[in-house]
């Protein structure tokens, strides 16, 4: 008789190990989830801080890529050093020096967006359980990064001018944090700018108490009016303990994913090693094209066009908020950047209201996720840069109808 095949015995399958604790405790960005929900073209969204795409200098950027690929394609398409393109580092250093912070090319590390810069600093400075102090409310992605690092985040009270130095001093004395994270100019989410005297006071606190400062400045060149306030890194006490982050996303295009980090030598070197482990280096061709653009294009003229358009859009938003929001609401008037911070009166919850608002084809970001401490349920962040003044007016009409 022919032999019959017997089915192989299947062993019991063991489950794979679970995710790391950091992946379980850190949630997705509510802003990104809202953007996904409101991606329909008919939606007028005040939610995302998306630069206006029609204002990108596409011709100038295309020319920069074409020149680089024509003149030195082998170099532009090859691996590069972790620290970044020497020409781009030199231009960043020159521009920083021109803004009052003496900087050499060797002081600069090019990053894949300033977001990576913050991740590298966190990797270099924080152990699980270390304490970080932040503005309240705070840039949401920073809270995500600190959560992944296992840091303990302690909020510092703010008022309409931003972080309160006296409160910071008291909290730092009690909590002994390793670093302060701050966006002092046109802050995300509030649009506030920290006055010079408060920056000086914060530098003094950092020096007296022994603390690093991470100063994030993605919006500083988007000023519509008033005088520029010096970087926190320029004030006495802060110079030797401040890591400064900058970005090309808001002044050129976010798709380039280029940022930079300026830090004291030992910390910068640690960030270089962390970057080697993360991605070896930032895109060589993007760096080369950006360096060419900055050296040859009219960046000042481009920024003047962008900030002029954003000023008009801010004004359109501010002009219509009184009619769109319930009586008793309040909001600020930023002098630059991308955001207005509004607060609905007691009894309103911006998070609960958002689904019904979205049914009217308009959206905003609820403010609650930005708080590390007690959240204000009525707070909302409104970005004014993505849409034209006419679209903003229509969006506010829809928002008013939804809230009524």
C-alpha beads as a LAMMPS data file, in Angstrom:
LAMMPS data file: protein, C-alpha beads

404 atoms
403 bonds

1 atom types
1 bond types

-500.0 500.0 xlo xhi
-500.0 500.0 ylo yhi
-500.0 500.0 zlo zhi

Masses

1 110.0

Atoms # bond

1 1 1 0.000 0.000 0.000
2 1 1 1.253 3.498 -0.756
3 1 1 2.392 5.514 2.196
4 1 1 0.105 8.356 3.243
5 1 1 1.582 11.700 4.111
6 1 1 0.943 12.923 7.584
7 1 1 0.446 16.585 8.301
8 1 1 3.290 18.141 10.229
9 1 1 2.619 18.913 13.823
10 1 1 2.183 22.664 14.343
11 1 1 3.840 23.911 17.489
12 1 1 2.064 26.403 19.676
13 1 1 2.960 29.909 18.511
14 1 1 4.199 32.242 21.212
15 1 1 3.205 35.904 21.019
16 1 1 5.830 38.430 20.033
17 1 1 7.166 40.694 22.793
18 1 1 5.216 43.862 23.465
19 1 1 6.133 47.372 22.479
20 1 1 8.541 49.430 24.513
21 1 1 6.940 51.399 27.295
22 1 1 7.801 54.675 25.560
23 1 1 5.700 53.654 22.539
24 1 1 2.749 52.729 24.736
25 1 1 2.732 55.861 26.879
26 1 1 3.165 58.391 24.049
27 1 1 0.050 59.180 22.047
28 1 1 -0.265 60.413 18.482
29 1 1 -0.321 64.126 17.801
30 1 1 -3.896 65.460 17.967
31 1 1 -2.892 68.111 15.446
32 1 1 -1.834 65.487 12.908
33 1 1 -5.039 63.522 13.491
34 1 1 -7.160 66.650 13.001
35 1 1 -5.302 67.445 9.775
36 1 1 -6.109 63.955 8.507
37 1 1 -9.788 64.394 9.364
38 1 1 -9.986 67.786 7.661
39 1 1 -7.935 67.046 4.552
40 1 1 -10.992 67.437 2.305
41 1 1 -10.412 70.323 -0.130
42 1 1 -13.659 72.020 0.836
43 1 1 -12.533 72.435 4.460
44 1 1 -11.107 75.812 5.480
45 1 1 -8.682 74.784 8.184
46 1 1 -7.206 77.007 10.847
47 1 1 -5.728 73.854 12.388
48 1 1 -2.326 73.198 10.852
49 1 1 0.610 75.576 10.855
50 1 1 1.109 74.983 7.140
51 1 1 3.002 77.695 5.245
52 1 1 1.082 79.043 2.257
53 1 1 2.233 76.888 -0.693
54 1 1 1.559 79.610 -3.264
55 1 1 4.235 81.716 -1.556
56 1 1 7.003 79.133 -1.960
57 1 1 9.762 80.390 -4.253
58 1 1 9.421 77.323 -6.444
59 1 1 11.343 78.844 -9.350
60 1 1 14.254 79.877 -7.156
61 1 1 14.408 76.537 -5.373
62 1 1 14.148 74.620 -8.660
63 1 1 16.984 76.711 -10.073
64 1 1 19.114 75.953 -6.996
65 1 1 18.608 72.202 -7.376
66 1 1 19.291 72.408 -11.105
67 1 1 22.523 74.345 -10.628
68 1 1 23.818 71.987 -7.955
69 1 1 22.993 68.880 -9.989
70 1 1 24.536 70.385 -13.108
71 1 1 27.698 71.710 -11.500
72 1 1 28.622 69.004 -8.981
73 1 1 26.236 66.031 -9.174
74 1 1 28.697 63.465 -7.808
75 1 1 29.185 65.462 -4.631
76 1 1 25.517 66.471 -4.226
77 1 1 24.280 62.889 -4.528
78 1 1 26.959 61.254 -2.375
79 1 1 27.145 60.519 1.347
80 1 1 28.201 63.523 3.405
81 1 1 29.506 64.394 6.846
82 1 1 27.180 64.207 9.820
83 1 1 27.828 67.829 10.788
84 1 1 26.427 69.062 7.476
85 1 1 27.347 70.858 4.262
86 1 1 30.221 73.274 5.069
87 1 1 28.761 76.016 2.862
88 1 1 25.346 75.770 4.513
89 1 1 26.877 75.734 7.995
90 1 1 28.866 78.824 7.105
91 1 1 25.771 80.663 5.883
92 1 1 23.815 79.717 9.018
93 1 1 26.709 80.961 11.159
94 1 1 26.936 84.217 9.224
95 1 1 23.201 84.848 9.529
96 1 1 23.243 84.063 13.275
97 1 1 26.165 86.444 13.769
98 1 1 24.231 89.104 11.891
99 1 1 21.381 88.669 14.368
100 1 1 23.658 89.366 17.328
101 1 1 24.943 85.909 18.262
102 1 1 28.604 85.441 17.314
103 1 1 28.732 82.046 15.613
104 1 1 31.263 80.087 13.569
105 1 1 30.522 77.302 11.096
106 1 1 31.939 74.760 13.550
107 1 1 29.300 75.792 16.099
108 1 1 26.510 74.555 13.813
109 1 1 25.012 71.114 13.170
110 1 1 22.585 70.723 10.240
111 1 1 19.547 68.614 11.113
112 1 1 16.599 67.016 9.352
113 1 1 14.260 69.756 10.493
114 1 1 14.541 71.488 13.848
115 1 1 12.337 68.686 15.184
116 1 1 15.289 66.339 14.827
117 1 1 17.467 68.872 16.591
118 1 1 15.220 68.723 19.641
119 1 1 15.257 64.918 19.530
120 1 1 19.065 64.889 19.399
121 1 1 19.319 67.284 22.342
122 1 1 16.903 65.146 24.308
123 1 1 18.930 62.031 23.526
124 1 1 22.154 63.758 24.565
125 1 1 20.879 65.331 27.779
126 1 1 18.059 63.315 29.330
127 1 1 17.939 60.043 31.187
128 1 1 14.570 58.414 32.002
129 1 1 13.147 60.173 35.045
130 1 1 15.001 63.453 34.468
131 1 1 12.942 66.611 34.840
132 1 1 12.217 69.132 32.082
133 1 1 10.426 72.445 32.641
134 1 1 8.296 73.885 29.831
135 1 1 6.012 76.800 29.092
136 1 1 2.360 76.056 29.694
137 1 1 0.930 75.662 27.094
138 1 1 3.848 74.155 25.175
139 1 1 4.707 73.065 21.636
140 1 1 2.948 69.722 21.328
141 1 1 5.685 67.765 19.545
142 1 1 8.155 68.717 22.280
143 1 1 5.869 67.070 24.821
144 1 1 5.883 63.953 22.623
145 1 1 9.682 63.907 22.455
146 1 1 10.044 64.296 26.218
147 1 1 7.499 61.522 26.768
148 1 1 9.481 59.155 24.532
149 1 1 12.589 59.985 26.553
150 1 1 10.824 59.068 29.798
151 1 1 11.306 62.581 31.166
152 1 1 9.152 64.144 33.849
153 1 1 7.636 67.353 32.466
154 1 1 6.836 70.199 34.853
155 1 1 4.865 73.190 33.505
156 1 1 5.797 76.790 34.291
157 1 1 2.930 79.315 34.493
158 1 1 2.660 81.903 31.717
159 1 1 0.725 85.115 31.202
160 1 1 0.012 87.169 28.089
161 1 1 3.752 87.927 27.764
162 1 1 4.796 84.301 28.097
163 1 1 6.854 82.493 30.719
164 1 1 6.938 84.152 34.172
165 1 1 10.567 84.263 35.436
166 1 1 9.647 84.404 39.140
167 1 1 7.564 81.244 38.782
168 1 1 10.391 79.610 36.844
169 1 1 12.914 80.398 39.577
170 1 1 10.701 78.892 42.256
171 1 1 9.993 75.751 40.254
172 1 1 13.636 75.233 39.243
173 1 1 14.767 75.594 42.857
174 1 1 12.253 72.957 43.903
175 1 1 12.344 70.489 40.986
176 1 1 16.015 70.718 39.878
177 1 1 15.345 70.176 36.158
178 1 1 18.049 69.436 33.630
179 1 1 16.660 71.803 31.039
180 1 1 14.113 74.430 30.155
181 1 1 12.466 74.140 26.738
182 1 1 11.041 77.388 25.344
183 1 1 9.809 78.951 22.099
184 1 1 10.215 82.581 23.148
185 1 1 9.410 84.276 19.818
186 1 1 5.913 83.907 18.276
187 1 1 5.390 80.815 20.371
188 1 1 3.543 77.736 19.203
189 1 1 0.675 77.506 20.160
190 1 1 0.037 80.980 21.581
191 1 1 1.890 83.355 19.235
192 1 1 3.314 85.187 22.282
193 1 1 6.756 86.790 22.329
194 1 1 8.793 86.904 25.515
195 1 1 10.035 90.445 26.302
196 1 1 13.769 91.124 26.526
197 1 1 13.713 91.746 30.277
198 1 1 12.170 88.329 30.875
199 1 1 14.773 86.695 28.658
200 1 1 17.498 88.319 30.728
201 1 1 15.833 87.075 33.919
202 1 1 15.591 83.530 32.567
203 1 1 19.279 83.559 31.663
204 1 1 20.063 84.595 35.222
205 1 1 17.899 81.780 36.641
206 1 1 19.651 79.213 34.446
207 1 1 23.090 80.403 35.528
208 1 1 22.222 80.629 39.216
209 1 1 20.378 77.292 39.424
210 1 1 22.480 75.263 36.968
211 1 1 20.250 74.333 34.035
212 1 1 20.379 73.942 30.267
213 1 1 18.146 76.060 28.025
214 1 1 16.785 74.800 24.707
215 1 1 15.636 77.825 22.699
216 1 1 13.506 76.857 19.700
217 1 1 13.156 79.593 17.056
218 1 1 11.313 78.380 13.947
219 1 1 9.220 81.537 13.560
220 1 1 11.527 84.420 14.486
221 1 1 12.007 85.715 10.942
222 1 1 8.249 85.941 10.336
223 1 1 7.926 89.358 12.004
224 1 1 5.173 91.688 10.813
225 1 1 5.800 94.699 13.030
226 1 1 7.897 95.968 15.926
227 1 1 11.555 95.489 16.755
228 1 1 13.204 92.082 16.896
229 1 1 13.970 90.783 20.389
230 1 1 17.475 89.285 20.818
231 1 1 17.778 85.542 21.163
232 1 1 17.721 84.290 24.724
233 1 1 21.124 82.764 23.969
234 1 1 22.656 86.258 23.801
235 1 1 21.844 87.233 27.397
236 1 1 24.345 86.971 30.299
237 1 1 24.106 83.649 32.068
238 1 1 22.560 81.911 29.060
239 1 1 25.478 82.019 26.604
240 1 1 27.307 78.898 27.768
241 1 1 24.230 76.786 28.464
242 1 1 21.800 77.452 25.598
243 1 1 21.172 75.229 22.602
244 1 1 19.507 77.227 19.827
245 1 1 17.333 75.543 17.197
246 1 1 16.445 77.071 13.835
247 1 1 14.517 75.928 10.781
248 1 1 14.233 76.566 7.045
249 1 1 10.678 75.194 6.998
250 1 1 8.961 78.516 7.598
251 1 1 11.214 80.772 5.495
252 1 1 11.756 78.437 2.494
253 1 1 9.674 75.242 2.475
254 1 1 8.911 72.525 5.045
255 1 1 9.382 69.804 2.430
256 1 1 13.125 70.448 2.475
257 1 1 13.175 69.137 6.070
258 1 1 16.184 71.246 6.998
259 1 1 17.002 72.772 10.349
260 1 1 20.054 73.622 12.381
261 1 1 21.366 73.408 15.910
262 1 1 23.873 75.732 17.603
263 1 1 25.188 74.520 20.944
264 1 1 28.282 74.563 23.172
265 1 1 31.007 72.236 21.908
266 1 1 30.554 69.264 24.259
267 1 1 26.786 69.165 23.825
268 1 1 27.034 69.660 20.070
269 1 1 29.490 66.781 19.794
270 1 1 27.092 64.517 21.699
271 1 1 24.341 65.532 19.269
272 1 1 26.597 64.672 16.316
273 1 1 27.088 61.164 17.696
274 1 1 23.333 60.805 18.295
275 1 1 22.697 61.912 14.708
276 1 1 25.217 59.407 13.365
277 1 1 23.189 56.709 15.064
278 1 1 19.885 58.125 13.794
279 1 1 20.444 58.872 10.103
280 1 1 24.185 59.340 9.371
281 1 1 23.514 62.784 7.890
282 1 1 20.797 65.016 6.477
283 1 1 20.056 64.883 2.725
284 1 1 23.181 66.024 0.883
285 1 1 21.422 67.389 -2.187
286 1 1 18.848 69.322 -0.136
287 1 1 21.630 70.941 1.869
288 1 1 23.639 71.834 -1.233
289 1 1 20.625 73.340 -3.010
290 1 1 19.627 75.332 0.063
291 1 1 23.161 76.676 0.450
292 1 1 23.130 77.724 -3.212
293 1 1 19.726 79.379 -2.813
294 1 1 20.766 81.326 0.278
295 1 1 23.958 82.488 -1.430
296 1 1 22.361 83.592 -4.703
297 1 1 18.618 84.259 -4.285
298 1 1 16.933 87.356 -2.862
299 1 1 15.965 85.867 0.501
300 1 1 15.205 89.293 1.986
301 1 1 12.766 90.028 -0.831
302 1 1 11.172 86.603 -0.468
303 1 1 10.703 87.091 3.278
304 1 1 9.207 90.522 2.692
305 1 1 6.604 88.992 0.375
306 1 1 5.819 86.182 2.804
307 1 1 5.529 88.354 5.906
308 1 1 3.436 90.926 4.022
309 1 1 0.964 88.239 2.990
310 1 1 0.890 86.723 6.484
311 1 1 0.303 90.153 8.031
312 1 1 -2.783 90.609 5.830
313 1 1 -4.028 87.142 6.800
314 1 1 -3.501 87.783 10.492
315 1 1 -5.441 91.027 10.174
316 1 1 -8.292 89.248 8.359
317 1 1 -8.532 86.685 11.142
318 1 1 -8.439 89.263 13.923
319 1 1 -11.033 91.421 12.182
320 1 1 -13.585 88.608 12.143
321 1 1 -13.098 86.882 15.498
322 1 1 -15.488 89.128 17.438
323 1 1 -18.360 88.076 15.217
324 1 1 -17.339 84.415 14.931
325 1 1 -16.651 83.597 18.593
326 1 1 -19.136 83.702 21.477
327 1 1 -19.437 86.842 23.585
328 1 1 -16.864 86.823 26.366
329 1 1 -14.161 85.157 24.279
330 1 1 -10.669 86.621 24.292
331 1 1 -7.695 86.371 21.965
332 1 1 -4.264 87.878 21.460
333 1 1 -2.670 89.893 18.649
334 1 1 0.683 88.363 17.690
335 1 1 3.253 90.588 15.994
336 1 1 4.508 87.734 13.827
337 1 1 4.542 83.992 13.404
338 1 1 1.603 81.804 12.433
339 1 1 -0.856 81.547 15.309
340 1 1 -3.553 83.331 17.275
341 1 1 -4.496 81.925 20.685
342 1 1 -8.190 82.260 21.529
343 1 1 -10.078 81.336 24.686
344 1 1 -13.809 80.695 24.712
345 1 1 -15.790 81.738 27.812
346 1 1 -16.539 79.417 30.739
347 1 1 -18.799 76.531 29.826
348 1 1 -17.371 76.007 26.334
349 1 1 -15.166 73.018 25.521
350 1 1 -13.218 73.439 22.277
351 1 1 -12.462 69.717 22.041
352 1 1 -16.099 68.647 22.388
353 1 1 -17.218 71.297 19.901
354 1 1 -14.764 70.363 17.151
355 1 1 -16.736 67.474 15.531
356 1 1 -19.810 69.648 15.024
357 1 1 -17.634 72.525 13.824
358 1 1 -15.966 70.223 11.278
359 1 1 -19.410 69.409 9.859
360 1 1 -19.487 73.049 8.726
361 1 1 -16.249 72.468 6.751
362 1 1 -14.039 74.512 9.044
363 1 1 -11.526 73.437 11.686
364 1 1 -9.197 74.618 14.446
365 1 1 -6.943 72.884 16.974
366 1 1 -8.291 72.584 20.534
367 1 1 -5.819 74.026 23.007
368 1 1 -6.102 71.346 25.689
369 1 1 -3.420 68.942 24.315
370 1 1 -0.779 71.689 24.463
371 1 1 -0.945 71.946 28.248
372 1 1 1.466 70.000 30.444
373 1 1 -0.495 71.147 33.492
374 1 1 -4.147 72.012 34.049
375 1 1 -5.696 72.521 30.611
376 1 1 -8.014 75.344 29.619
377 1 1 -10.907 73.508 27.895
378 1 1 -11.999 76.639 26.059
379 1 1 -8.626 77.348 24.451
380 1 1 -8.036 76.986 20.729
381 1 1 -5.150 77.600 18.339
382 1 1 -5.982 79.322 15.068
383 1 1 -3.411 79.381 12.257
384 1 1 -3.866 82.229 9.798
385 1 1 -1.125 81.572 7.225
386 1 1 -2.509 78.836 4.968
387 1 1 -5.560 80.568 3.499
388 1 1 -6.149 83.866 1.722
389 1 1 -7.934 86.735 3.528
390 1 1 -11.100 85.946 1.566
391 1 1 -10.981 82.280 2.572
392 1 1 -10.333 83.301 6.176
393 1 1 -13.446 85.478 6.123
394 1 1 -15.519 82.572 4.811
395 1 1 -13.966 80.221 7.385
396 1 1 -14.905 82.580 10.182
397 1 1 -18.461 82.793 8.843
398 1 1 -18.657 78.982 8.991
399 1 1 -17.086 78.900 12.453
400 1 1 -19.566 81.463 13.768
401 1 1 -22.487 79.496 12.352
402 1 1 -21.174 76.278 13.927
403 1 1 -20.628 77.825 17.372
404 1 1 -24.056 79.458 17.341

Bonds

1 1 1 2
2 1 2 3
3 1 3 4
4 1 4 5
5 1 5 6
6 1 6 7
7 1 7 8
8 1 8 9
9 1 9 10
10 1 10 11
11 1 11 12
12 1 12 13
13 1 13 14
14 1 14 15
15 1 15 16
16 1 16 17
17 1 17 18
18 1 18 19
19 1 19 20
20 1 20 21
21 1 21 22
22 1 22 23
23 1 23 24
24 1 24 25
25 1 25 26
26 1 26 27
27 1 27 28
28 1 28 29
29 1 29 30
30 1 30 31
31 1 31 32
32 1 32 33
33 1 33 34
34 1 34 35
35 1 35 36
36 1 36 37
37 1 37 38
38 1 38 39
39 1 39 40
40 1 40 41
41 1 41 42
42 1 42 43
43 1 43 44
44 1 44 45
45 1 45 46
46 1 46 47
47 1 47 48
48 1 48 49
49 1 49 50
50 1 50 51
51 1 51 52
52 1 52 53
53 1 53 54
54 1 54 55
55 1 55 56
56 1 56 57
57 1 57 58
58 1 58 59
59 1 59 60
60 1 60 61
61 1 61 62
62 1 62 63
63 1 63 64
64 1 64 65
65 1 65 66
66 1 66 67
67 1 67 68
68 1 68 69
69 1 69 70
70 1 70 71
71 1 71 72
72 1 72 73
73 1 73 74
74 1 74 75
75 1 75 76
76 1 76 77
77 1 77 78
78 1 78 79
79 1 79 80
80 1 80 81
81 1 81 82
82 1 82 83
83 1 83 84
84 1 84 85
85 1 85 86
86 1 86 87
87 1 87 88
88 1 88 89
89 1 89 90
90 1 90 91
91 1 91 92
92 1 92 93
93 1 93 94
94 1 94 95
95 1 95 96
96 1 96 97
97 1 97 98
98 1 98 99
99 1 99 100
100 1 100 101
101 1 101 102
102 1 102 103
103 1 103 104
104 1 104 105
105 1 105 106
106 1 106 107
107 1 107 108
108 1 108 109
109 1 109 110
110 1 110 111
111 1 111 112
112 1 112 113
113 1 113 114
114 1 114 115
115 1 115 116
116 1 116 117
117 1 117 118
118 1 118 119
119 1 119 120
120 1 120 121
121 1 121 122
122 1 122 123
123 1 123 124
124 1 124 125
125 1 125 126
126 1 126 127
127 1 127 128
128 1 128 129
129 1 129 130
130 1 130 131
131 1 131 132
132 1 132 133
133 1 133 134
134 1 134 135
135 1 135 136
136 1 136 137
137 1 137 138
138 1 138 139
139 1 139 140
140 1 140 141
141 1 141 142
142 1 142 143
143 1 143 144
144 1 144 145
145 1 145 146
146 1 146 147
147 1 147 148
148 1 148 149
149 1 149 150
150 1 150 151
151 1 151 152
152 1 152 153
153 1 153 154
154 1 154 155
155 1 155 156
156 1 156 157
157 1 157 158
158 1 158 159
159 1 159 160
160 1 160 161
161 1 161 162
162 1 162 163
163 1 163 164
164 1 164 165
165 1 165 166
166 1 166 167
167 1 167 168
168 1 168 169
169 1 169 170
170 1 170 171
171 1 171 172
172 1 172 173
173 1 173 174
174 1 174 175
175 1 175 176
176 1 176 177
177 1 177 178
178 1 178 179
179 1 179 180
180 1 180 181
181 1 181 182
182 1 182 183
183 1 183 184
184 1 184 185
185 1 185 186
186 1 186 187
187 1 187 188
188 1 188 189
189 1 189 190
190 1 190 191
191 1 191 192
192 1 192 193
193 1 193 194
194 1 194 195
195 1 195 196
196 1 196 197
197 1 197 198
198 1 198 199
199 1 199 200
200 1 200 201
201 1 201 202
202 1 202 203
203 1 203 204
204 1 204 205
205 1 205 206
206 1 206 207
207 1 207 208
208 1 208 209
209 1 209 210
210 1 210 211
211 1 211 212
212 1 212 213
213 1 213 214
214 1 214 215
215 1 215 216
216 1 216 217
217 1 217 218
218 1 218 219
219 1 219 220
220 1 220 221
221 1 221 222
222 1 222 223
223 1 223 224
224 1 224 225
225 1 225 226
226 1 226 227
227 1 227 228
228 1 228 229
229 1 229 230
230 1 230 231
231 1 231 232
232 1 232 233
233 1 233 234
234 1 234 235
235 1 235 236
236 1 236 237
237 1 237 238
238 1 238 239
239 1 239 240
240 1 240 241
241 1 241 242
242 1 242 243
243 1 243 244
244 1 244 245
245 1 245 246
246 1 246 247
247 1 247 248
248 1 248 249
249 1 249 250
250 1 250 251
251 1 251 252
252 1 252 253
253 1 253 254
254 1 254 255
255 1 255 256
256 1 256 257
257 1 257 258
258 1 258 259
259 1 259 260
260 1 260 261
261 1 261 262
262 1 262 263
263 1 263 264
264 1 264 265
265 1 265 266
266 1 266 267
267 1 267 268
268 1 268 269
269 1 269 270
270 1 270 271
271 1 271 272
272 1 272 273
273 1 273 274
274 1 274 275
275 1 275 276
276 1 276 277
277 1 277 278
278 1 278 279
279 1 279 280
280 1 280 281
281 1 281 282
282 1 282 283
283 1 283 284
284 1 284 285
285 1 285 286
286 1 286 287
287 1 287 288
288 1 288 289
289 1 289 290
290 1 290 291
291 1 291 292
292 1 292 293
293 1 293 294
294 1 294 295
295 1 295 296
296 1 296 297
297 1 297 298
298 1 298 299
299 1 299 300
300 1 300 301
301 1 301 302
302 1 302 303
303 1 303 304
304 1 304 305
305 1 305 306
306 1 306 307
307 1 307 308
308 1 308 309
309 1 309 310
310 1 310 311
311 1 311 312
312 1 312 313
313 1 313 314
314 1 314 315
315 1 315 316
316 1 316 317
317 1 317 318
318 1 318 319
319 1 319 320
320 1 320 321
321 1 321 322
322 1 322 323
323 1 323 324
324 1 324 325
325 1 325 326
326 1 326 327
327 1 327 328
328 1 328 329
329 1 329 330
330 1 330 331
331 1 331 332
332 1 332 333
333 1 333 334
334 1 334 335
335 1 335 336
336 1 336 337
337 1 337 338
338 1 338 339
339 1 339 340
340 1 340 341
341 1 341 342
342 1 342 343
343 1 343 344
344 1 344 345
345 1 345 346
346 1 346 347
347 1 347 348
348 1 348 349
349 1 349 350
350 1 350 351
351 1 351 352
352 1 352 353
353 1 353 354
354 1 354 355
355 1 355 356
356 1 356 357
357 1 357 358
358 1 358 359
359 1 359 360
360 1 360 361
361 1 361 362
362 1 362 363
363 1 363 364
364 1 364 365
365 1 365 366
366 1 366 367
367 1 367 368
368 1 368 369
369 1 369 370
370 1 370 371
371 1 371 372
372 1 372 373
373 1 373 374
374 1 374 375
375 1 375 376
376 1 376 377
377 1 377 378
378 1 378 379
379 1 379 380
380 1 380 381
381 1 381 382
382 1 382 383
383 1 383 384
384 1 384 385
385 1 385 386
386 1 386 387
387 1 387 388
388 1 388 389
389 1 389 390
390 1 390 391
391 1 391 392
392 1 392 393
393 1 393 394
394 1 394 395
395 1 395 396
396 1 396 397
397 1 397 398
398 1 398 399
399 1 399 400
400 1 400 401
401 1 401 402
402 1 402 403
403 1 403 404
